[in-house]
Amino acid sequence: MSTPYVRFWYAITVAFVACLVTAVASVGYASWVNEQSQKRARQARIESDQRWCALLVDISRGQEDSPPRTESGKRFAAEIDKLRREFGCPEP
């Protein structure tokens, strides 16, 4: 039963299955690497945002101690407060 015809189709089948397994494994690995990369990027963004917290909280405290009187000063204070909240910084 081991004719050249059977051996040929056996070789074709083995090659096809090997290619299929390699393709599936490659897609799975690429997906895993992408997830890890996104997690690292998200963590880096959070750490970067937290570095600004000390500055934004200090500015907010200063503005509470001596509130701005001009219109531009009030807009500045509102923008600083908005940034502080967006970064998830604590209340001053």
TIVO-463194 format. One record per atom (N, C-alpha, C, O): residue number from 1; residue in three letters; atom name; x, y, z. Coordinates in Angstrom, 3 decimals. Example, Ala and Ser with C-alpha at 12.3 -4.5 7.8 and 13.67 -1.06 7.14 Angstrom:
+-----+--------+-------+----------+----------+----------+
| num | residu | atome |       xx |       yy |       zz |
+-----+--------+-------+----------+----------+----------+
|   1 |    ala |     N |   13.190 |   -5.690 |    7.800 |
|   1 |    ala |    CA |   12.300 |   -4.500 |    7.800 |
|   1 |    ala |     C |   13.200 |   -3.300 |    7.800 |
|   1 |    ala |     O |   14.236 |   -3.319 |    8.465 |
|   2 |    ser |     N |   12.850 |   -2.250 |    7.080 |
|   2 |    ser |    CA |   13.670 |   -1.060 |    7.140 |
|   2 |    ser |     C |   12.900 |    0.030 |    7.870 |
|   2 |    ser |     O |   13.409 |    1.138 |    8.039 |
+-----+--------+-------+----------+----------+----------+
END
This chain:
+-----+--------+-------+----------+----------+----------+
| num | residu | atome |       xx |       yy |       zz |
+-----+--------+-------+----------+----------+----------+
|   1 |    met |     N |    0.799 |   -1.180 |    0.000 |
|   1 |    met |    CA |    0.000 |    0.000 |    0.000 |
|   1 |    met |     C |    0.859 |    1.269 |    0.000 |
|   1 |    met |     O |    0.330 |    2.379 |   -0.058 |
|   2 |    ser |     N |    2.120 |    1.110 |    0.062 |
|   2 |    ser |    CA |    3.024 |    2.243 |    0.089 |
|   2 |    ser |     C |    3.509 |    2.547 |   -1.328 |
|   2 |    ser |     O |    4.695 |    2.445 |   -1.641 |
|   3 |    thr |     N |    2.598 |    2.904 |   -2.123 |
|   3 |    thr |    CA |    2.952 |    3.237 |   -3.500 |
|   3 |    thr |     C |    3.476 |    4.670 |   -3.553 |
|   3 |    thr |     O |    3.267 |    5.438 |   -2.614 |
|   4 |    pro |     N |    4.141 |    5.030 |   -4.622 |
|   4 |    pro |    CA |    4.623 |    6.415 |   -4.738 |
|   4 |    pro |     C |    3.483 |    7.424 |   -4.652 |
|   4 |    pro |     O |    3.672 |    8.522 |   -4.129 |
|   5 |    tyr |     N |    2.307 |    7.069 |   -5.156 |
|   5 |    tyr |    CA |    1.145 |    7.960 |   -5.117 |
|   5 |    tyr |     C |    0.731 |    8.236 |   -3.664 |
|   5 |    tyr |     O |    0.450 |    9.381 |   -3.312 |
|   6 |    val |     N |    0.691 |    7.199 |   -2.822 |
|   6 |    val |    CA |    0.307 |    7.342 |   -1.414 |
|   6 |    val |     C |    1.372 |    8.141 |   -0.673 |
|   6 |    val |     O |    1.042 |    9.013 |    0.131 |
|   7 |    arg |     N |    2.626 |    7.856 |   -0.929 |
|   7 |    arg |    CA |    3.712 |    8.598 |   -0.269 |
|   7 |    arg |     C |    3.665 |   10.085 |   -0.651 |
|   7 |    arg |     O |    3.923 |   10.952 |    0.184 |
|   8 |    phe |     N |    3.341 |   10.368 |   -1.893 |
|   8 |    phe |    CA |    3.243 |   11.749 |   -2.358 |
|   8 |    phe |     C |    2.151 |   12.488 |   -1.586 |
|   8 |    phe |     O |    2.391 |   13.590 |   -1.092 |
|   9 |    trp |     N |    0.961 |   11.905 |   -1.472 |
|   9 |    trp |    CA |   -0.129 |   12.573 |   -0.773 |
|   9 |    trp |     C |    0.122 |   12.651 |    0.732 |
|   9 |    trp |     O |   -0.311 |   13.597 |    1.389 |
|  10 |    tyr |     N |    0.808 |   11.676 |    1.262 |
|  10 |    tyr |    CA |    1.189 |   11.730 |    2.672 |
|  10 |    tyr |     C |    2.146 |   12.915 |    2.891 |
|  10 |    tyr |     O |    1.982 |   13.662 |    3.855 |
|  11 |    ala |     N |    3.112 |   13.089 |    2.035 |
|  11 |    ala |    CA |    4.075 |   14.199 |    2.154 |
|  11 |    ala |     C |    3.367 |   15.545 |    1.996 |
|  11 |    ala |     O |    3.659 |   16.490 |    2.728 |
|  12 |    ile |     N |    2.437 |   15.631 |    1.042 |
|  12 |    ile |    CA |    1.686 |   16.870 |    0.843 |
|  12 |    ile |     C |    0.858 |   17.189 |    2.079 |
|  12 |    ile |     O |    0.813 |   18.342 |    2.507 |
|  13 |    thr |     N |    0.204 |   16.190 |    2.659 |
|  13 |    thr |    CA |   -0.621 |   16.377 |    3.849 |
|  13 |    thr |     C |    0.226 |   16.831 |    5.036 |
|  13 |    thr |     O |   -0.156 |   17.750 |    5.760 |
|  14 |    val |     N |    1.366 |   16.192 |    5.232 |
|  14 |    val |    CA |    2.249 |   16.564 |    6.341 |
|  14 |    val |     C |    2.744 |   18.000 |    6.155 |
|  14 |    val |     O |    2.777 |   18.770 |    7.115 |
|  15 |    ala |     N |    3.122 |   18.359 |    4.948 |
|  15 |    ala |    CA |    3.598 |   19.717 |    4.683 |
|  15 |    ala |     C |    2.488 |   20.737 |    4.927 |
|  15 |    ala |     O |    2.735 |   21.791 |    5.512 |
|  16 |    phe |     N |    1.271 |   20.432 |    4.486 |
|  16 |    phe |    CA |    0.144 |   21.335 |    4.681 |
|  16 |    phe |     C |   -0.146 |   21.535 |    6.168 |
|  16 |    phe |     O |   -0.337 |   22.665 |    6.619 |
|  17 |    val |     N |   -0.178 |   20.446 |    6.922 |
|  17 |    val |    CA |   -0.459 |   20.530 |    8.360 |
|  17 |    val |     C |    0.650 |   21.310 |    9.063 |
|  17 |    val |     O |    0.369 |   22.111 |    9.955 |
|  18 |    ala |     N |    1.889 |   21.088 |    8.677 |
|  18 |    ala |    CA |    3.001 |   21.819 |    9.286 |
|  18 |    ala |     C |    2.875 |   23.319 |    9.002 |
|  18 |    ala |     O |    3.097 |   24.135 |    9.896 |
|  19 |    cys |     N |    2.528 |   23.681 |    7.789 |
|  19 |    cys |    CA |    2.331 |   25.100 |    7.447 |
|  19 |    cys |     C |    1.170 |   25.689 |    8.236 |
|  19 |    cys |     O |    1.261 |   26.814 |    8.728 |
|  20 |    leu |     N |    0.098 |   24.951 |    8.357 |
|  20 |    leu |    CA |   -1.072 |   25.415 |    9.087 |
|  20 |    leu |     C |   -0.743 |   25.635 |   10.565 |
|  20 |    leu |     O |   -1.123 |   26.655 |   11.140 |
|  21 |    val |     N |   -0.052 |   24.698 |   11.170 |
|  21 |    val |    CA |    0.331 |   24.825 |   12.580 |
|  21 |    val |     C |    1.260 |   26.023 |   12.765 |
|  21 |    val |     O |    1.115 |   26.777 |   13.727 |
|  22 |    thr |     N |    2.202 |   26.199 |   11.861 |
|  22 |    thr |    CA |    3.120 |   27.334 |   11.946 |
|  22 |    thr |     C |    2.368 |   28.657 |   11.828 |
|  22 |    thr |     O |    2.654 |   29.599 |   12.567 |
|  23 |    ala |     N |    1.417 |   28.735 |   10.913 |
|  23 |    ala |    CA |    0.640 |   29.960 |   10.732 |
|  23 |    ala |     C |   -0.183 |   30.276 |   11.980 |
|  23 |    ala |     O |   -0.200 |   31.419 |   12.438 |
|  24 |    val |     N |   -0.857 |   29.281 |   12.526 |
|  24 |    val |    CA |   -1.679 |   29.494 |   13.720 |
|  24 |    val |     C |   -0.805 |   29.909 |   14.900 |
|  24 |    val |     O |   -1.167 |   30.814 |   15.651 |
|  25 |    ala |     N |    0.329 |   29.260 |   15.064 |
|  25 |    ala |    CA |    1.241 |   29.608 |   16.157 |
|  25 |    ala |     C |    1.775 |   31.035 |   15.983 |
|  25 |    ala |     O |    1.908 |   31.767 |   16.964 |
|  26 |    ser |     N |    2.075 |   31.424 |   14.774 |
|  26 |    ser |    CA |    2.591 |   32.768 |   14.516 |
|  26 |    ser |     C |    1.556 |   33.828 |   14.842 |
|  26 |    ser |     O |    1.882 |   34.846 |   15.452 |
|  27 |    val |     N |    0.326 |   33.604 |   14.449 |
|  27 |    val |    CA |   -0.742 |   34.567 |   14.739 |
|  27 |    val |     C |   -0.973 |   34.650 |   16.250 |
|  27 |    val |     O |   -1.149 |   35.742 |   16.789 |
|  28 |    gly |     N |   -0.973 |   33.526 |   16.920 |
|  28 |    gly |    CA |   -1.147 |   33.521 |   18.368 |
|  28 |    gly |     C |   -0.030 |   34.251 |   19.085 |
|  28 |    gly |     O |   -0.284 |   35.018 |   20.014 |
|  29 |    tyr |     N |    1.207 |   34.021 |   18.663 |
|  29 |    tyr |    CA |    2.350 |   34.690 |   19.278 |
|  29 |    tyr |     C |    2.300 |   36.192 |   19.012 |
|  29 |    tyr |     O |    2.558 |   36.988 |   19.915 |
|  30 |    ala |     N |    1.975 |   36.584 |   17.799 |
|  30 |    ala |    CA |    1.888 |   38.008 |   17.468 |
|  30 |    ala |     C |    0.808 |   38.685 |   18.305 |
|  30 |    ala |     O |    0.992 |   39.819 |   18.748 |
|  31 |    ser |     N |   -0.306 |   38.010 |   18.524 |
|  31 |    ser |    CA |   -1.378 |   38.560 |   19.347 |
|  31 |    ser |     C |   -0.904 |   38.737 |   20.790 |
|  31 |    ser |     O |   -1.182 |   39.760 |   21.415 |
|  32 |    trp |     N |   -0.199 |   37.756 |   21.309 |
|  32 |    trp |    CA |    0.307 |   37.826 |   22.675 |
|  32 |    trp |     C |    1.310 |   38.970 |   22.826 |
|  32 |    trp |     O |    1.252 |   39.721 |   23.799 |
|  33 |    val |     N |    2.219 |   39.102 |   21.877 |
|  33 |    val |    CA |    3.213 |   40.174 |   21.916 |
|  33 |    val |     C |    2.524 |   41.537 |   21.851 |
|  33 |    val |     O |    2.932 |   42.471 |   22.542 |
|  34 |    asn |     N |    1.495 |   41.655 |   21.033 |
|  34 |    asn |    CA |    0.751 |   42.914 |   20.921 |
|  34 |    asn |     C |    0.095 |   43.275 |   22.255 |
|  34 |    asn |     O |    0.141 |   44.433 |   22.672 |
|  35 |    glu |     N |   -0.506 |   42.310 |   22.916 |
|  35 |    glu |    CA |   -1.127 |   42.565 |   24.221 |
|  35 |    glu |     C |   -0.096 |   43.036 |   25.237 |
|  35 |    glu |     O |   -0.347 |   43.980 |   25.987 |
|  36 |    gln |     N |    1.070 |   42.382 |   25.265 |
|  36 |    gln |    CA |    2.121 |   42.764 |   26.203 |
|  36 |    gln |     C |    2.614 |   44.186 |   25.919 |
|  36 |    gln |     O |    2.870 |   44.962 |   26.840 |
|  37 |    ser |     N |    2.740 |   44.506 |   24.651 |
|  37 |    ser |    CA |    3.186 |   45.843 |   24.259 |
|  37 |    ser |     C |    2.171 |   46.900 |   24.690 |
|  37 |    ser |     O |    2.552 |   47.962 |   25.180 |
|  38 |    gln |     N |    0.899 |   46.617 |   24.512 |
|  38 |    gln |    CA |   -0.142 |   47.560 |   24.922 |
|  38 |    gln |     C |   -0.154 |   47.746 |   26.436 |
|  38 |    gln |     O |   -0.369 |   48.856 |   26.922 |
|  39 |    lys |     N |    0.074 |   46.667 |   27.186 |
|  39 |    lys |    CA |    0.115 |   46.769 |   28.646 |
|  39 |    lys |     C |    1.283 |   47.653 |   29.082 |
|  39 |    lys |     O |    1.135 |   48.498 |   29.964 |
|  40 |    arg |     N |    2.457 |   47.449 |   28.450 |
|  40 |    arg |    CA |    3.619 |   48.270 |   28.801 |
|  40 |    arg |     C |    3.379 |   49.736 |   28.451 |
|  40 |    arg |     O |    3.751 |   50.621 |   29.221 |
|  41 |    ala |     N |    2.765 |   50.001 |   27.305 |
|  41 |    ala |    CA |    2.489 |   51.386 |   26.894 |
|  41 |    ala |     C |    1.500 |   52.035 |   27.847 |
|  41 |    ala |     O |    1.666 |   53.198 |   28.215 |
|  42 |    arg |     N |    0.476 |   51.299 |   28.250 |
|  42 |    arg |    CA |   -0.522 |   51.826 |   29.183 |
|  42 |    arg |     C |    0.133 |   52.145 |   30.529 |
|  42 |    arg |     O |   -0.147 |   53.186 |   31.123 |
|  43 |    gln |     N |    1.001 |   51.256 |   31.009 |
|  43 |    gln |    CA |    1.685 |   51.475 |   32.286 |
|  43 |    gln |     C |    2.618 |   52.682 |   32.193 |
|  43 |    gln |     O |    2.702 |   53.475 |   33.131 |
|  44 |    ala |     N |    3.311 |   52.823 |   31.081 |
|  44 |    ala |    CA |    4.210 |   53.966 |   30.899 |
|  44 |    ala |     C |    3.421 |   55.275 |   30.883 |
|  44 |    ala |     O |    3.869 |   56.279 |   31.437 |
|  45 |    arg |     N |    2.239 |   55.265 |   30.244 |
|  45 |    arg |    CA |    1.417 |   56.468 |   30.216 |
|  45 |    arg |     C |    0.941 |   56.831 |   31.623 |
|  45 |    arg |     O |    0.940 |   58.005 |   31.994 |
|  46 |    ile |     N |    0.541 |   55.835 |   32.402 |
|  46 |    ile |    CA |    0.081 |   56.091 |   33.773 |
|  46 |    ile |     C |    1.222 |   56.669 |   34.616 |
|  46 |    ile |     O |    1.022 |   57.618 |   35.374 |
|  47 |    glu |     N |    2.412 |   56.095 |   34.479 |
|  47 |    glu |    CA |    3.560 |   56.600 |   35.234 |
|  47 |    glu |     C |    3.908 |   58.031 |   34.810 |
|  47 |    glu |     O |    4.246 |   58.869 |   35.646 |
|  48 |    ser |     N |    3.823 |   58.293 |   33.523 |
|  48 |    ser |    CA |    4.104 |   59.638 |   33.023 |
|  48 |    ser |     C |    3.091 |   60.637 |   33.575 |
|  48 |    ser |     O |    3.457 |   61.739 |   33.982 |
|  49 |    asp |     N |    1.828 |   60.252 |   33.587 |
|  49 |    asp |    CA |    0.793 |   61.138 |   34.126 |
|  49 |    asp |     C |    1.025 |   61.410 |   35.611 |
|  49 |    asp |     O |    0.836 |   62.535 |   36.073 |
|  50 |    gln |     N |    1.432 |   60.388 |   36.356 |
|  50 |    gln |    CA |    1.626 |   60.547 |   37.791 |
|  50 |    gln |     C |    2.804 |   61.464 |   38.108 |
|  50 |    gln |     O |    2.830 |   62.087 |   39.169 |
|  51 |    arg |     N |    3.773 |   61.555 |   37.210 |
|  51 |    arg |    CA |    4.914 |   62.443 |   37.445 |
|  51 |    arg |     C |    4.477 |   63.905 |   37.494 |
|  51 |    arg |     O |    5.116 |   64.725 |   38.153 |
|  52 |    trp |     N |    3.399 |   64.228 |   36.803 |
|  52 |    trp |    CA |    2.908 |   65.604 |   36.774 |
|  52 |    trp |     C |    2.082 |   65.940 |   38.012 |
|  52 |    trp |     O |    1.852 |   67.115 |   38.298 |
|  53 |    cys |     N |    1.640 |   64.942 |   38.739 |
|  53 |    cys |    CA |    0.722 |   65.178 |   39.857 |
|  53 |    cys |     C |    1.285 |   66.129 |   40.899 |
|  53 |    cys |     O |    0.582 |   67.038 |   41.340 |
|  54 |    ala |     N |    2.528 |   65.945 |   41.303 |
|  54 |    ala |    CA |    3.098 |   66.798 |   42.352 |
|  54 |    ala |     C |    3.064 |   68.261 |   41.918 |
|  54 |    ala |     O |    2.701 |   69.134 |   42.706 |
|  55 |    leu |     N |    3.435 |   68.528 |   40.687 |
|  55 |    leu |    CA |    3.432 |   69.903 |   40.193 |
|  55 |    leu |     C |    2.016 |   70.475 |   40.136 |
|  55 |    leu |     O |    1.776 |   71.596 |   40.586 |
|  56 |    leu |     N |    1.087 |   69.708 |   39.585 |
|  56 |    leu |    CA |   -0.283 |   70.205 |   39.437 |
|  56 |    leu |     C |   -0.950 |   70.431 |   40.790 |
|  56 |    leu |     O |   -1.691 |   71.398 |   40.964 |
|  57 |    val |     N |   -0.691 |   69.543 |   41.748 |
|  57 |    val |    CA |   -1.278 |   69.711 |   43.089 |
|  57 |    val |     C |   -0.690 |   70.940 |   43.762 |
|  57 |    val |     O |   -1.416 |   71.698 |   44.405 |
|  58 |    asp |     N |    0.627 |   71.152 |   43.622 |
|  58 |    asp |    CA |    1.243 |   72.343 |   44.220 |
|  58 |    asp |     C |    0.683 |   73.622 |   43.609 |
|  58 |    asp |     O |    0.415 |   74.583 |   44.330 |
|  59 |    ile |     N |    0.503 |   73.646 |   42.299 |
|  59 |    ile |    CA |   -0.061 |   74.834 |   41.650 |
|  59 |    ile |     C |   -1.491 |   75.057 |   42.137 |
|  59 |    ile |     O |   -1.890 |   76.188 |   42.413 |
|  60 |    ser |     N |   -2.260 |   73.970 |   42.241 |
|  60 |    ser |    CA |   -3.648 |   74.102 |   42.704 |
|  60 |    ser |     C |   -3.701 |   74.631 |   44.133 |
|  60 |    ser |     O |   -4.552 |   75.459 |   44.458 |
|  61 |    arg |     N |   -2.796 |   74.156 |   44.985 |
|  61 |    arg |    CA |   -2.753 |   74.646 |   46.383 |
|  61 |    arg |     C |   -2.440 |   76.141 |   46.409 |
|  61 |    arg |     O |   -3.048 |   76.906 |   47.157 |
|  62 |    gly |     N |   -1.485 |   76.533 |   45.583 |
|  62 |    gly |    CA |   -1.123 |   77.949 |   45.522 |
|  62 |    gly |     C |   -2.283 |   78.803 |   45.059 |
|  62 |    gly |     O |   -2.461 |   79.925 |   45.533 |
|  63 |    gln |     N |   -3.062 |   78.289 |   44.147 |
|  63 |    gln |    CA |   -4.200 |   79.049 |   43.648 |
|  63 |    gln |     C |   -5.344 |   79.079 |   44.655 |
|  63 |    gln |     O |   -6.156 |   80.004 |   44.637 |
|  64 |    glu |     N |   -5.418 |   78.089 |   45.527 |
|  64 |    glu |    CA |   -6.436 |   78.113 |   46.580 |
|  64 |    glu |     C |   -6.042 |   79.113 |   47.669 |
|  64 |    glu |     O |   -6.885 |   79.820 |   48.220 |
|  65 |    asp |     N |   -4.730 |   79.152 |   47.967 |
|  65 |    asp |    CA |   -4.255 |   80.090 |   48.995 |
|  65 |    asp |     C |   -4.427 |   81.533 |   48.546 |
|  65 |    asp |     O |   -4.809 |   82.395 |   49.338 |
|  66 |    ser |     N |   -4.147 |   81.794 |   47.286 |
|  66 |    ser |    CA |   -4.283 |   83.141 |   46.744 |
|  66 |    ser |     C |   -4.976 |   83.026 |   45.387 |
|  66 |    ser |     O |   -4.309 |   82.924 |   44.357 |
|  67 |    pro |     N |   -6.317 |   83.042 |   45.381 |
|  67 |    pro |    CA |   -7.079 |   82.828 |   44.143 |
|  67 |    pro |     C |   -6.765 |   83.902 |   43.090 |
|  67 |    pro |     O |   -6.523 |   85.063 |   43.418 |
|  68 |    pro |     N |   -6.776 |   83.488 |   41.834 |
|  68 |    pro |    CA |   -6.502 |   84.456 |   40.765 |
|  68 |    pro |     C |   -7.636 |   85.477 |   40.659 |
|  68 |    pro |     O |   -8.798 |   85.168 |   40.923 |
|  69 |    arg |     N |   -7.273 |   86.689 |   40.269 |
|  69 |    arg |    CA |   -8.270 |   87.762 |   40.186 |
|  69 |    arg |     C |   -8.603 |   88.126 |   38.746 |
|  69 |    arg |     O |   -9.693 |   88.621 |   38.460 |
|  70 |    thr |     N |   -7.665 |   87.881 |   37.846 |
|  70 |    thr |    CA |   -7.913 |   88.240 |   36.445 |
|  70 |    thr |     C |   -8.642 |   87.112 |   35.730 |
|  70 |    thr |     O |   -8.667 |   85.973 |   36.197 |
|  71 |    glu |     N |   -9.226 |   87.444 |   34.608 |
|  71 |    glu |    CA |   -9.953 |   86.440 |   33.812 |
|  71 |    glu |     C |   -8.998 |   85.368 |   33.290 |
|  71 |    glu |     O |   -9.322 |   84.181 |   33.313 |
|  72 |    ser |     N |   -7.829 |   85.784 |   32.821 |
|  72 |    ser |    CA |   -6.877 |   84.793 |   32.317 |
|  72 |    ser |     C |   -6.355 |   83.916 |   33.458 |
|  72 |    ser |     O |   -6.124 |   82.722 |   33.269 |
|  73 |    gly |     N |   -6.171 |   84.508 |   34.639 |
|  73 |    gly |    CA |   -5.741 |   83.722 |   35.794 |
|  73 |    gly |     C |   -6.788 |   82.692 |   36.194 |
|  73 |    gly |     O |   -6.444 |   81.576 |   36.582 |
|  74 |    lys |     N |   -8.048 |   83.055 |   36.102 |
|  74 |    lys |    CA |   -9.133 |   82.121 |   36.428 |
|  74 |    lys |     C |   -9.197 |   80.986 |   35.411 |
|  74 |    lys |     O |   -9.413 |   79.828 |   35.770 |
|  75 |    arg |     N |   -9.005 |   81.333 |   34.120 |
|  75 |    arg |    CA |   -8.981 |   80.278 |   33.083 |
|  75 |    arg |     C |   -7.801 |   79.344 |   33.300 |
|  75 |    arg |     O |   -7.928 |   78.128 |   33.152 |
|  76 |    phe |     N |   -6.653 |   79.914 |   33.653 |
|  76 |    phe |    CA |   -5.465 |   79.115 |   33.934 |
|  76 |    phe |     C |   -5.727 |   78.166 |   35.098 |
|  76 |    phe |     O |   -5.390 |   76.984 |   35.029 |
|  77 |    ala |     N |   -6.322 |   78.679 |   36.156 |
|  77 |    ala |    CA |   -6.627 |   77.854 |   37.328 |
|  77 |    ala |     C |   -7.594 |   76.734 |   36.962 |
|  77 |    ala |     O |   -7.444 |   75.603 |   37.424 |
|  78 |    ala |     N |   -8.590 |   77.050 |   36.130 |
|  78 |    ala |    CA |   -9.557 |   76.028 |   35.720 |
|  78 |    ala |     C |   -8.882 |   74.953 |   34.887 |
|  78 |    ala |     O |   -9.177 |   73.770 |   35.053 |
|  79 |    glu |     N |   -7.979 |   75.344 |   33.993 |
|  79 |    glu |    CA |   -7.272 |   74.360 |   33.163 |
|  79 |    glu |     C |   -6.349 |   73.480 |   34.006 |
|  79 |    glu |     O |   -6.262 |   72.273 |   33.778 |
|  80 |    ile |     N |   -5.670 |   74.074 |   34.967 |
|  80 |    ile |    CA |   -4.798 |   73.292 |   35.860 |
|  80 |    ile |     C |   -5.637 |   72.287 |   36.650 |
|  80 |    ile |     O |   -5.246 |   71.130 |   36.799 |
|  81 |    asp |     N |   -6.787 |   72.730 |   37.152 |
|  81 |    asp |    CA |   -7.663 |   71.831 |   37.906 |
|  81 |    asp |     C |   -8.183 |   70.702 |   37.014 |
|  81 |    asp |     O |   -8.272 |   69.550 |   37.440 |
|  82 |    lys |     N |   -8.525 |   71.048 |   35.774 |
|  82 |    lys |    CA |   -9.000 |   70.033 |   34.827 |
|  82 |    lys |     C |   -7.903 |   68.999 |   34.548 |
|  82 |    lys |     O |   -8.168 |   67.797 |   34.550 |
|  83 |    leu |     N |   -6.684 |   69.463 |   34.311 |
|  83 |    leu |    CA |   -5.564 |   68.536 |   34.082 |
|  83 |    leu |     C |   -5.331 |   67.648 |   35.299 |
|  83 |    leu |     O |   -5.120 |   66.443 |   35.164 |
|  84 |    arg |     N |   -5.371 |   68.248 |   36.489 |
|  84 |    arg |    CA |   -5.152 |   67.473 |   37.716 |
|  84 |    arg |     C |   -6.172 |   66.347 |   37.837 |
|  84 |    arg |     O |   -5.824 |   65.225 |   38.205 |
|  85 |    arg |     N |   -7.440 |   66.650 |   37.525 |
|  85 |    arg |    CA |   -8.484 |   65.617 |   37.596 |
|  85 |    arg |     C |   -8.295 |   64.562 |   36.508 |
|  85 |    arg |     O |   -8.480 |   63.373 |   36.766 |
|  86 |    glu |     N |   -7.924 |   64.984 |   35.284 |
|  86 |    glu |    CA |   -7.731 |   64.035 |   34.199 |
|  86 |    glu |     C |   -6.585 |   63.065 |   34.489 |
|  86 |    glu |     O |   -6.651 |   61.892 |   34.120 |
|  87 |    phe |     N |   -5.539 |   63.556 |   35.151 |
|  87 |    phe |    CA |   -4.406 |   62.698 |   35.476 |
|  87 |    phe |     C |   -4.670 |   61.824 |   36.699 |
|  87 |    phe |     O |   -3.871 |   60.946 |   37.024 |
|  88 |    gly |     N |   -5.781 |   62.065 |   37.368 |
|  88 |    gly |    CA |   -6.130 |   61.254 |   38.530 |
|  88 |    gly |     C |   -5.327 |   61.622 |   39.763 |
|  88 |    gly |     O |   -5.088 |   60.784 |   40.633 |
|  89 |    cys |     N |   -4.915 |   62.872 |   39.833 |
|  89 |    cys |    CA |   -4.124 |   63.345 |   40.974 |
|  89 |    cys |     C |   -5.053 |   63.590 |   42.170 |
|  89 |    cys |     O |   -6.250 |   63.815 |   41.994 |
|  90 |    pro |     N |   -4.495 |   63.547 |   43.387 |
|  90 |    pro |    CA |   -5.316 |   63.787 |   44.579 |
|  90 |    pro |     C |   -5.736 |   65.251 |   44.673 |
|  90 |    pro |     O |   -5.138 |   66.118 |   44.036 |
|  91 |    glu |     N |   -6.757 |   65.515 |   45.463 |
|  91 |    glu |    CA |   -7.199 |   66.883 |   45.703 |
|  91 |    glu |     C |   -6.120 |   67.624 |   46.458 |
|  91 |    glu |     O |   -5.421 |   67.030 |   47.278 |
|  92 |    pro |     N |   -5.969 |   68.920 |   46.196 |
|  92 |    pro |    CA |   -4.922 |   69.697 |   46.904 |
|  92 |    pro |     C |   -5.256 |   69.912 |   48.371 |
|  92 |    pro |     O |   -4.484 |   70.540 |   49.095 |
+-----+--------+-------+----------+----------+----------+
END
